[in-house]
Amino acid sequence: MPKSLYALDAEFLSEEQARALAQRVLSFAKADETRVNITSGWSGNTRFAGNEITTSGATTNTLVTVTSTIGKRRASSSTNILDDASLQRTVDLAERLAKLSPEDPEAMPELGQQTYAPVNGYFERTAGLTPEVRAGAAKRTIDTAEALGADAGKLFVAGFLQANAGASAVATSRGLFAYHRNSSADLSTTVRTPDGTGSGWASAGARDWSVIDPASLGRSAARKAVASRKPSAIEPGLYTVVLEPQAVADIMPQLIGAFNARANDEGRGTFSKPGGGTKLGEKIADERVTIYSDPADADLLAQPFDQSGFPLRRVTYIENGILKNFSYDRYWAQQKGVQPTTGGGGGFGGGGGGGGGGGFGGGGGGLKFVGGTKSTEELIAGTARGILVTHFFYIRFLDQRTVLLTGLTRDGTFLIENGKITRPLKNFRWNESPLFMLNKIEEIGRAERTSAGQVMPSLRVKDFNFTSLSDAV
């Protein structure tokens, strides 16, 4: 690919420019405390369907959100118009709204200067995903998929490629300033057979575009589409499942809210004990399970601070099956005499209008489920009878307390017999909890990056609860 095609297409504020903008905003402030959040960046996308590109577009935007605190009252206002008069109006609106807001007895003061872990989550190759480069990636996906459709007729190939690059910054009237650059790219493709009975899907996401292989995704989705033609039905029930990493990624993050310290301490959480106390320090999952968040992890490279400017560190929620930590905001950590894991306190929304963030703000410490050594194929080979699931969709909560979810399988569901895939199956609706799954694991496969800031393994889980059939492919 000619080097010129990788000329920087992203436009966002440098650290020096973000600092100067934040100081301009703070100079207008009259509230007791003020916080300025800035997200600045570029987002480009290419969509394809019917084996050709259908749309391509890009946006650049810088959004400034002002959070004003007057006593115990707090409110926010946003703008993406950066002249002094507009910034002044945004500050004034936040302060007027703060005066009208009810007092928040749990409001914490804004933070002063902090120290952050160095994280390089920005890659120029991702920022350089110009329309020409994105078109080339779409073509490789389509061409590879089409080449596998000889015995099935012309395959229908569709997909979506999005790239983001930019920066986020936080500044406060107490002297805090934080700045972080990041990038991300996500490519997914769906391949359908001409008779409409077979569907395959594949996706990949990363900070660094160079680790994504469009041809491999097209090949994988096409193979599943061809293999899934004319599926047959089997009775719903409890089955051993082999979940590909993306299927695990669809379910497992839903568990994160269960680690909220306050909910558990107050007796209304997933890990609250009847009569008082929590399950902290107790075994809650298979001893091979370790799940953590860490912005500095080389596989995650997430933003090292939250929207309040609080430094994010490694938090291990489950280690070798033991519940190790809860998530504490500053207020609840102060009440319990422990170290907080997040700043809390919000600060976005409310007040005036603004532009879209475009996905380049970042935040959170990422999520990693530590994997084993076996491939998904090896997990299949070790399954006497079960069901292979490509991924899930339309996931909804049935019960927050037990993290019980419902959803559908999609784009490649297959019967496994004696270690081999024997035939395609009609899709299922399922009712299951990631917490239940973590206690029914037979095998943990190798972990893969499923998106920027998320790493999940394949799993073999027994007694997965399929409740009914779905005719959708």
C-alpha positions in Angstrom: 0.0 0.0 0.0 1.5 3.4 -0.9 2.7 5.3 2.1 0.7 8.3 1.0 -2.6 6.5 1.8 -1.6 6.4 5.4 -1.3 10.1 5.8 -2.8 11.2 9.1 -6.5 11.6 8.6 -7.4 12.2 12.3 -7.8 15.7 13.7 -7.7 16.3 17.4 -6.2 18.5 20.0 -2.6 18.0 21.2 -1.9 18.0 24.9 -0.7 21.6 24.7 -3.8 22.7 22.8 -6.1 20.8 25.2 -4.5 22.3 28.2 -4.8 25.8 26.7 -8.5 25.2 25.9 -9.2 24.0 29.4 -7.5 27.0 31.0 -9.6 29.3 28.8 -12.8 27.6 30.0 -11.6 27.7 33.7 -10.9 31.4 33.4 -14.6 32.1 32.8 -15.7 30.1 35.9 -17.1 31.7 39.0 -18.4 28.5 40.7 -16.9 27.1 43.9 -15.4 24.3 41.7 -15.3 23.6 38.0 -14.3 20.6 35.9 -13.7 20.7 32.2 -13.9 17.5 30.1 -12.7 17.5 26.5 -13.1 14.8 23.9 -11.5 15.6 20.6 -11.1 13.3 17.6 -11.9 11.8 14.3 -14.1 8.8 13.4 -14.2 7.3 9.9 -16.5 4.4 8.7 -17.1 2.3 5.6 -20.2 0.2 5.2 -20.6 -2.6 2.6 -23.5 -4.7 1.5 -24.4 -6.8 -1.6 -20.6 -7.3 -2.1 -19.9 -3.6 -2.7 -19.3 -0.5 -0.6 -22.5 1.4 0.1 -21.4 4.3 2.3 -18.3 6.0 3.6 -18.0 8.9 5.9 -16.0 10.6 8.6 -16.5 13.2 11.3 -14.2 15.3 13.4 -15.4 17.0 16.6 -14.2 18.6 19.8 -16.7 18.5 22.6 -16.2 20.5 25.8 -18.3 19.7 28.9 -18.3 22.0 31.9 -19.3 20.7 35.3 -19.9 23.4 37.9 -20.3 22.9 41.6 -21.8 25.4 44.0 -21.9 24.2 47.5 -23.4 20.7 47.2 -25.2 21.5 44.0 -23.7 20.4 40.6 -24.7 20.6 36.9 -23.1 20.3 33.5 -23.3 21.9 30.1 -21.6 21.1 26.8 -20.6 22.8 23.5 -18.6 22.0 20.4 -18.3 25.7 19.5 -14.9 26.9 20.8 -14.9 30.7 20.5 -14.7 32.6 23.8 -18.3 33.8 23.7 -19.6 30.2 23.3 -17.4 28.9 26.0 -18.5 31.7 28.3 -22.1 30.9 27.6 -21.5 27.2 28.4 -19.9 28.0 31.7 -22.7 30.4 32.6 -25.3 27.8 31.8 -23.6 25.1 33.9 -23.5 27.6 36.8 -27.1 28.6 36.5 -28.2 25.0 36.3 -26.1 24.2 39.4 -27.9 26.9 41.4 -31.2 25.3 40.4 -30.2 21.7 41.1 -31.0 19.9 44.4 -28.2 19.4 46.8 -26.3 16.2 46.6 -25.2 15.1 50.1 -22.8 12.6 48.6 -21.0 15.1 46.3 -17.2 14.8 46.5 -14.8 17.7 45.8 -13.1 17.9 42.5 -9.7 16.3 42.3 -6.3 18.1 42.4 -3.3 17.0 40.3 -2.9 13.2 40.0 -0.3 10.8 38.7 -1.3 8.4 35.9 0.2 5.2 34.6 1.8 5.7 31.1 -0.4 4.1 28.5 0.2 4.3 24.8 -3.2 3.4 23.3 -2.7 5.4 20.1 -1.5 4.0 16.7 -1.0 6.2 13.7 -1.8 3.2 11.4 -5.3 3.3 12.9 -5.6 7.0 12.6 -4.5 6.7 9.0 -7.5 4.6 7.9 -8.5 6.9 5.1 -11.4 6.1 2.8 -9.0 4.5 0.3 -7.5 2.2 3.0 -10.9 1.3 4.4 -12.1 0.5 0.8 -9.1 -1.8 0.4 -9.9 -3.6 3.6 -13.6 -4.0 2.6 -12.5 -5.4 -0.8 -10.2 -8.0 0.8 -13.0 -9.1 3.0 -15.5 -9.4 0.1 -13.0 -11.0 -2.3 -12.0 -13.7 0.2 -15.6 -14.5 1.1 -16.7 -14.7 -2.5 -13.9 -17.1 -3.3 -15.4 -19.7 -0.9 -18.9 -19.7 -2.4 -18.3 -21.9 -5.4 -20.4 -24.8 -4.2 -23.1 -22.6 -2.6 -23.6 -20.0 -5.3 -22.8 -16.3 -5.0 -22.5 -15.4 -1.4 -24.0 -12.1 -0.1 -21.3 -10.2 1.9 -21.9 -7.2 4.1 -20.0 -5.5 6.9 -18.9 -2.4 8.7 -15.5 -0.9 9.4 -15.1 1.9 11.9 -11.9 3.6 13.0 -11.5 6.2 15.8 -8.6 8.3 16.8 -8.4 11.2 19.2 -7.8 12.4 22.7 -9.6 13.1 26.0 -8.6 15.6 28.7 -9.8 16.5 32.1 -9.0 19.7 34.0 -10.2 21.1 37.3 -10.1 24.4 39.2 -8.1 22.5 41.8 -5.1 22.1 39.4 -5.8 18.7 37.9 -4.9 18.1 34.2 -5.0 14.7 32.5 -4.6 13.9 28.8 -4.7 10.7 26.9 -4.6 9.8 23.2 -6.2 6.6 21.9 -7.3 4.8 18.7 -9.5 1.9 17.9 -10.6 0.0 14.8 -13.5 -2.5 14.5 -14.4 -4.6 11.4 -17.3 -7.1 11.3 -18.7 -9.0 8.4 -21.8 -11.1 7.8 -22.0 -13.5 4.9 -25.3 -15.1 3.7 -25.9 -17.9 1.3 -28.2 -17.2 -1.8 -30.9 -19.6 -0.5 -31.2 -17.5 2.7 -30.6 -20.4 5.1 -27.0 -20.0 5.8 -25.3 -17.1 7.7 -21.8 -16.6 9.0 -20.2 -13.8 11.0 -16.8 -12.7 12.1 -15.3 -9.6 13.7 -12.2 -8.2 15.2 -11.2 -5.0 17.1 -8.0 -3.5 18.3 -6.2 -0.3 19.1 -3.7 -1.1 16.3 -5.3 -1.7 12.9 -2.3 -3.7 11.7 -3.3 -6.7 13.9 -6.7 -7.0 12.1 -6.8 -9.3 9.0 -9.8 -8.5 6.8 -9.2 -11.5 4.5 -9.2 -13.9 7.5 -12.5 -12.4 8.7 -14.1 -12.8 5.3 -12.9 -16.4 5.1 -14.2 -17.3 8.5 -17.6 -15.7 8.0 -18.0 -17.4 4.5 -17.1 -20.8 5.8 -19.7 -20.6 8.5 -22.3 -19.3 6.1 -21.8 -22.3 3.8 -21.6 -24.8 6.6 -24.8 -23.4 8.3 -27.1 -23.9 5.3 -30.4 -25.8 5.8 -30.1 -26.0 9.6 -32.2 -28.6 11.5 -33.9 -28.3 14.8 -33.2 -30.1 18.0 -35.1 -29.8 21.3 -34.2 -26.9 23.5 -32.8 -27.9 26.9 -29.5 -28.0 28.9 -26.5 -28.6 26.6 -22.8 -28.4 26.8 -21.7 -25.4 24.7 -18.5 -24.3 23.1 -18.6 -20.5 23.1 -16.3 -18.7 20.7 -14.5 -15.7 22.3 -17.0 -13.2 20.8 -19.9 -15.1 22.4 -18.1 -14.9 25.7 -17.5 -11.2 25.1 -21.3 -10.7 24.4 -22.2 -12.1 27.8 -19.3 -11.6 30.3 -19.2 -7.8 30.5 -22.8 -7.9 31.8 -21.3 -9.2 35.0 -19.3 -6.0 35.8 -22.2 -4.2 37.4 -22.4 -7.0 40.0 -19.1 -5.8 41.5 -20.6 -2.5 42.7 -19.4 -2.2 46.4 -22.3 -0.2 47.7 -25.0 -2.4 46.3 -23.4 -5.4 47.9 -22.6 -3.7 51.2 -26.3 -2.5 51.4 -27.6 -6.0 51.0 -29.1 -5.6 47.5 -26.2 -6.8 45.4 -25.3 -10.1 43.6 -22.7 -10.9 46.2 -24.7 -9.8 49.3 -25.2 -12.4 52.0 -28.6 -12.9 53.6 -28.6 -11.3 57.0 -25.6 -9.0 56.2 -22.1 -9.1 54.8 -20.8 -10.0 51.4 -19.0 -12.8 49.7 -15.8 -10.9 49.3 -12.9 -13.3 49.7 -15.1 -16.4 49.0 -15.0 -18.7 46.0 -17.7 -17.7 43.5 -16.4 -19.3 40.3 -14.3 -22.1 38.9 -10.7 -21.9 40.3 -9.4 -21.4 36.8 -11.2 -18.0 36.4 -9.4 -14.8 36.7 -11.0 -11.5 35.5 -9.5 -8.1 35.9 -9.4 -4.5 34.6 -6.1 -2.8 34.0 -5.6 0.2 31.6 -1.9 -0.4 31.4 -2.2 -4.1 30.3 -0.5 -4.5 26.9 -3.7 -6.3 25.6 -6.0 -3.5 26.8 -4.3 -0.1 26.6 -7.3 1.7 28.0 -7.6 5.3 29.2 -5.8 5.5 32.6 -8.3 7.9 34.2 -12.0 8.3 34.3 -14.1 11.3 33.5 -13.5 12.9 36.9 -9.7 12.6 36.4 -9.4 9.8 38.9 -6.4 7.5 38.2 -7.5 4.0 37.1 -5.4 1.1 38.3 -5.5 -2.7 38.0 -8.6 -4.1 39.8 -8.8 -7.9 39.9 -12.4 -8.8 40.4 -12.0 -12.6 40.4 -8.7 -14.4 41.0 -8.5 -18.1 40.8 -12.3 -18.3 41.4 -12.1 -16.0 44.5 -14.1 -12.8 44.7 -11.2 -10.4 45.3 -12.5 -6.8 44.9 -15.5 -4.6 44.5 -15.7 -1.3 42.6 -15.7 1.7 45.0 -16.4 5.2 44.0 -14.8 7.9 46.1 -17.8 8.6 48.3 -18.5 4.9 49.3 -14.7 4.2 49.7 -14.6 7.1 52.2 -17.6 5.7 54.1 -15.9 2.3 54.3 -12.3 3.5 54.9 -10.9 1.8 51.8 -9.2 3.0 48.6 -11.5 4.0 45.8 -11.2 2.3 42.4 -13.1 5.0 40.5 -13.9 8.7 40.9 -17.6 8.5 40.3 -19.6 11.6 40.4 -20.7 11.8 36.7 -20.2 15.1 35.0 -21.6 14.5 31.5 -25.0 15.4 30.2 -27.5 18.0 31.5 -27.5 21.6 30.4 -26.8 22.8 26.9 -26.3 21.1 23.6 -23.2 19.8 22.0 -21.8 17.6 19.3 -21.3 13.8 19.3 -18.3 12.3 20.9 -17.6 10.0 18.0 -16.3 7.2 20.2 -12.9 8.7 20.8 -13.3 9.6 24.5 -12.2 6.3 26.0 -12.5 5.6 29.6 -12.7 2.6 31.9 -9.8 0.2 32.5 -10.7 -2.4 29.9 -11.7 -6.0 30.8 -9.6 -9.2 30.5 -10.6 -12.8 31.2 -7.4 -14.8 31.5 -7.4 -17.7 29.0 -5.9 -21.1 28.9 -3.8 -22.8 26.2 -6.3 -24.7 24.0 -7.8 -23.4 20.7 -11.5 -23.3 20.1 -10.9 -26.3 17.7 -9.4 -28.2 20.6 -12.3 -27.4 22.8 -14.6 -28.8 20.1 -12.5 -31.9 19.8 -12.9 -32.6 23.5 -16.7 -32.3 23.4 -18.7 -35.6 23.3 -22.0 -33.8 22.5 -22.7 -30.2 22.5 -23.4 -27.0 20.6 -21.0 -24.5 19.1 -22.1 -20.9 19.3 -20.5 -18.2 17.1 -22.0 -15.2 19.0 -25.1 -13.9 20.7 -27.4 -10.9 20.1 -30.5 -9.1 21.5 -29.3 -9.7 25.0 -31.5 -8.4 27.8 -31.6 -8.7 31.6 -34.2 -11.0 33.2 -33.0 -10.6 36.8 -30.4 -8.0 37.9 -29.7 -9.7 41.2 -28.5 -13.0 39.6 -27.3 -11.3 36.4 -29.8 -13.6 34.6 -29.8 -12.7 30.9 -31.8 -13.8 27.8 -30.8 -13.6 24.2 -30.5 -15.4 20.8 -27.7 -17.3 19.1 -26.9 -16.1 15.6 -24.8 -16.6 12.4 -23.5 -20.1 12.9 -24.8 -22.5 15.5 -23.7 -26.1 15.1 -24.1 -29.6 16.7 -21.0 -31.2 18.0 -20.8 -35.0 18.2 -17.8 -37.1 19.2 -15.5 -34.1 18.9 -16.6 -33.0 15.4 -19.1 -30.5 14.0 -21.8 -32.7 12.4 -24.6 -30.4 11.2 -26.0 -26.9 11.4 -28.7 -26.1 13.9 -31.6 -23.7 14.0 -30.9 -20.8 16.4 -32.0 -20.8 20.1 -33.3 -18.4 22.7 -31.4 -18.9 25.9 -31.7 -17.8 29.6 -28.4 -17.9 31.4 -26.2 -15.9 33.8 -22.5 -15.3 33.3 -22.1 -16.0 37.0 -23.8 -19.4 36.6 -21.5 -20.1 33.6 -18.4 -19.4 35.6 -19.3 -22.2 37.9 -20.1 -24.7 35.1 -16.8 -24.4 33.1 -15.3 -27.6 31.7 -12.5 -25.9 29.7 -11.1 -22.4 29.2 -9.5 -21.8 25.7 -7.0 -19.3 24.6 -7.9 -15.6 25.1 -8.3 -13.3 22.1 -8.8 -9.6 21.8 -12.4 -9.2 20.8 -12.4 -5.4 20.7 -10.2 -2.5 21.7 -9.9 -2.8 25.5 -11.4 -6.3 25.8 -9.9 -9.8 25.9 -12.0 -13.0 26.2 -11.3 -16.7 25.8 -13.4 -19.4 24.3 -15.2 -21.6 26.8 -16.7 -25.0 27.1 -19.6 -24.8 29.6 -21.9 -27.6 30.7 -25.7 -27.2 31.1 -26.2 -24.0 29.2 -29.9 -23.3 29.2 -31.5 -23.1 25.7 -35.2 -22.3 26.3 -36.8 -22.3 22.8 -36.1 -22.3 19.0 -35.7 -19.2 16.8 -36.3 -19.4 13.0 -34.0 -16.4 12.3 -30.6 -17.2 10.7 
